[in-house]
Amino acid sequence: MLSLPTRRFSLLVIAVLGLSLTACGSDYPLGPEQEAAAKRASSDLRGTITGAGSSAQGPAMDGWTAGFGTLHSQAQLQYSPDGSGAGRGALLAGAVQFAGSDAYLNDEELDESSEACGPGGAFNIPAYVSPISVTFNLPGITELNLDAETIAGIFLGDITSWDDPAVADQNPGVALPALRITPVSRSDDSGTTENFTDYLHEVVPELWTTEAGGTWPSELGNENAKGNAGVVSTVSGTEGAVTYADDSAVGPPLGRANLLVGDAYVPVSTEAAAAAVDIATPVEGRPDYDIALTLDRTTTEPGVYPLILVSYHVFCSSYADATTVELIKEFGTYVVSPEGQQAAAESAKSSPISAQLSDRAADAIATITQRD
């Protein structure tokens, strides 16, 4: 029989050999948590990134914050979901280092951005893609078929009851109640509103004559609330109410509308939203590193859900100090990477951007420099 010291020594040898053999297959034999810890320990990136803007990006930002923190434990991300218009305004005023926006900077804003961002101004990077749901509170009804004409009629106040023939004819067999429709819109300057009104103006311009915009038309007197969470909360507490919201904010018991696209109704899904991005085209007259996209709202292609938002991260082309440049480039590159897009999808049910768009976005972010 082996003595106690000998037995202990033998067990120690076996343990060391076991770890050595395991290490042959992996640099981090103890698992993903240890691998993440090793990466954190090797990162000397430190400092704080500040951003503001899109409330639709809020759930995705939670995922990005966690993922970025895992890679760079000494760096901090601060983001205030005040709405897209507020975020763009804060960036243009030099109050934040990046903006989240459900609408890209227009030409006037691009010109203005040179004051805060240097001669090269700011630029737009697609970071978050999500369908916008037309969502309603009708107990027992989880989905309805609606075309753009009917949706416009509801929000214009021309269709006022859920059993109206315009709704009933598209939903045979659904027991629609004789219940008053209460449209709810955003009270803040919102990229979600801009995308929703753009969809209506593009698809049914004869009905929705107002140009797309981030603020709800003042002449339409309906209930309103701030942010995606605000409108969803209002609808959840009001039977017969309907609103438009980033799909990540919508959950039971609210129902969703399937949109008429071509000859078929298309339900909300991340796959159908991603298909809409695949047929988008670049905005004309922009630099190569600005990836603003024009969406085809009037498409008739099968399986495409055209009522989507492409939410951007708006960065300066240059920053005053090297630390900010490094932080922004690391964060921006992580967000558009497959890992960052997966983190957003898990947190917010978003549609990951394609590999081609991811590579193009990373190349654009790499052009950010320190200005003199």
N, C-alpha and C positions, 0 to 999 in steps of 0.2 A: 504494500500500500504506500502511496506517495505521501511524503510529509506535507504539512499544511503550507509552508513556504513554497515547496515545489509545485503543489497544486495551483497556488495563486499565480506563480510565474507562468505555468502552462496555460492557464486561462487568459492571462494577459497577452501571451504570444498569439493565441487563437484570435482574440479580439482585434489585435493589431493587424494580423493577416487578413481578417474579414473585412476590415475597413479599407485595407490596401487594395483588395480585389474589387470591392465595390467602387473604389475611386477610379479604377481602370475604365469604368463605363460612364462616369460623370465627374465633373469638377466639383459638384455640390452633392455629395452622397447622402446628405440628410434630408433632402427634399426641397421643394420650391420656397418654403419660408426661409430656410437657411441661405438659399441662392439669392433671394431678394435682400436679405440682411447683408450679404457679402457685397452686393452691388451698392447698397446704401453706404456701406463703410468705405467703398472706393470712390465715392463721388464727393468732390470738394466744392460743388456748386452751392452757393449760398446767396441769400438776398430775398427780396419780396417782389412779386409781380402783382400789379393792381389792374383790375379790369372792371367794366360795368356794361350793362346792356340787357340783351334779350332774356326775358323770363322763360321763354321756351327752352333755352339752353340750360336752365337751372339744374334739372336732374342729370344732364350729361356732365355739367361742370362738377357735380359731386363725384362722378366716376373719374373724371380727369384729375381732380384734386388728389384723390386717393392714389391713383396710379402714378402721378408725377411725384407725390410724396414718397412712394415706395422706392422710386429710382433716385430721388434727391432729397434725403431727409432733412437737410439743412436749408432747403429753399422753401419759401411759403408762397401760396397763391391766395389772393383776396379778390373776390368777385361779388359785385352787387347787382342782382337781377332787377334793375329799375325800369326796364323796357328798352327797346332798340333805339328809339329816338334819343332817350336820355344818355345811352351809352355812346352813341356817335357824337352827341354834343359834348360829353365829358372828354372824349379823345381830342376833339377839335379845340377844346379849351386847354389842353395840356394837363388835365386833372388825373387822367389814367394812362396806362401804358398800352392798353389795347381795349377794343370795344367788341362786344358780341352783338351782332345785328342780323335780324331776319330780312333785311333789305340791304343791298350793297350801297356804298356811297354814290350819290349822284354826281354829275359833273361839277355842279356848284360846290358841293362838299369837298370834292377832290381838290379843286382850286384852293379852297379855304384851308385845307389840311397842311399846306406848305408852311403855314405860320407855326404850327406845333410840331411838325414832323420834318422840317427842313426842306430843301429844294425839291427832293423827290416825292414829297407828300406822303400820303397813306395809300395802302392797297388792300384789296379784299381777298380772303382765302376761304373757300368753302370748308366748313368744319363740322356741320351738323345738318343732317337731312331728315325731315320728318313729315309725314302726312298731316294735314290739317283736317280734323274731323268736324263735320256738321253734326252736333250732338244734341240730344233732346231728352226731356223727362216725360215719358209716357209709360206709366206702370204696366208691366207685362209685355212691352214691345221693345225689342232689343235692336232691330234694324228696320229701315225703310228704304225703298228705292225713290230717289229724287233726281230730277234733272236740274240743270242750271236755271232754267226759266222759273221753275217752282221755288227754288231756293231764293232767287232774286225777289220773287213776288212776296215771299214770307218776310224777308228783311226790309222790303219797301213798305210793308204794311197793307199790301193788296190782298193777300191771302191771310185770313184772320182766324180760321178754325181748322182743326186737324182733320175733320171729316169733309173738308172742301174737295170737290171733284178733282181738282188739280193734283191733290195728294192721293185720293182714293183710287183714281184710274191707274196709277202706277203701282198700286199695292193691292191687287185683288186678293180677297180672302183674309185681309187683315182687318180686325174689328177696330176701326179708328173711332175715337170718342169725339163727341160734339163739344170739344174743349177749346177754349180760347188759346191762341198761340201768343206767347210772350217772347219776342226776340230780345236777346241780350247781346250787347256789343261791348268792346273795350272802351274804357274811359281815357286811357293813356295813349300816347303816341306809340304805335305798336307795329312791328314788322309783320306780325300775324294778320293784323287788319289790312296792311298793304297787300299781302299775298292773297287774302280772301277777296278783297275788292278788285284786285287785278284779274283774278279768275273770273269773277262775274262780268267785269267790263270787257274782257277778251271774248268770252263765250256768248254772252247775251248783251251786246252793246246797245241794242235798241231798247232794252229795259233798264239796264244799269248804265246810265249815261255819264255818271260821274267818273272822272279819272281815278285810277288807283292812288291811294294815299294812306299814310300811317295813322291819320286821325279819322274817326268815324264821321260821316257827313252830318253836319249840325242840324240840317233840316229834317232828319229822320228822328223823331222823338220816341226813343225806346229806352228800356232799362240798360244800365251799363255798370261795369265794375272794372277794377284795375287788375291787370295781369291775367295770365291763363288760369291761375288758381282762383282768382276772383270771379271770373265769368262762370267757371265750372261750379264753384260753390253756389253761386246765385241760381243757376239752373237746377242744381241738385235739390235746392230747397223750394222750387217752384214748379208744380205740376203744369205741364203744357209749355214750359219754357224751352227755348232753343238757342244755341250759340255756335260759334266757331272757335276752335281751340286746338293747340298742338295736341296730337293724339296721346302723347305721353301723360298728359294731365287728365285724361278721360278714363273713368273706370265705372264699374257697376255702381248703381243700377241704371246709369244713363245708356241710351241707345245711340247708334251711329247710322248715318245715311250712306248708302251705296250710290255712287255717282254714275250718271249715264254718260258713257264714253263710246262714241260711235253707236253701235246697235245693242250694246250690252251694259249692264250695271256692274261697276267695279267696286268691290268692298275695300275698305281701308286695310292696308298692309304695308309692311316695310319693303317687301319685294316690289309691290306696285309703285311705291314712291321712288325706289331706286331706279326703276325702269323709266320714270319721268326725267330723272337726272341724266340718264344715258342718252336721251334725245335732245338735251338742252344744247344751246350754242353760245359761244363767247360773246359778251357785249362788245360791240364794235368800238374802235377808237381808243382802246385801253392798252397800256404797256403789257408786254408779255408776262410780267410777273403779277399782274392784276388778273385774278381769275373770277371775275363777275360773270354770271351766267344768265342767259335769257331762256326762260322756260316756255315750252309750247303748251299753252293752256287748252288750245283747241284741237289737240291731237285726237285721232280716232283709232290709234293703234290698240290692239287688244291687250288687256292686262296692264294698262298704264293708268295710274291714278294722278291726274294733273293738278289737283288741289294740294300742293305741297309747299313747304317752305324750305329753302336752302339758306341756312343760317351761317353767317360769315364771322370769322375773326378778322377784325380790321387792325392792321399793324402799321406802324410808321416804317418808312423805308430806311430811316436812320434814327439813332438815339444819341443823346449827348455823352453817355459814359459806357465804357466797355462792359461793365457788369450787367447793365440792363440789356445790352445787345446779346450777351451770352444767355441770360435767363430767358429772354423772349424767344430766341432761336431754339433753345432746348425745349421749351414748353410747346411752341408752335409745331415743331417737328414731331414731338410725341403725340399731340392731338390728332394729326393727320395720318399717323402711322397705323398699320393694321392693329397694333395693340391698343392704341388710343381710341380708335374707332370701335373696337370690340368693347372697351370699357364703357363708352357712351351707349352702345347698344344694350348692354346689360343693365345700365342705370336708367335709360330713358326710352327704350324700345325704338331707337333711331335706326336709320338705314345706313350702314357703312358705305363710304364713298368707294369707288372702284380703285383697283390697284394703279391704273393709269393716272387717275386724278390725284391719288395719294402721292405718287412720285412727282407729278408736276407741282403740287402744292409744296412739297418738301424742297424742291429746287428753288421755288420762289422765296420761301422763308430764308433759305441760305444766302440770299442777296442782301439781307439786312446788314447795315454797316454802322460804324461809329462816325458821327460827323465832327468836323473840326469846331 
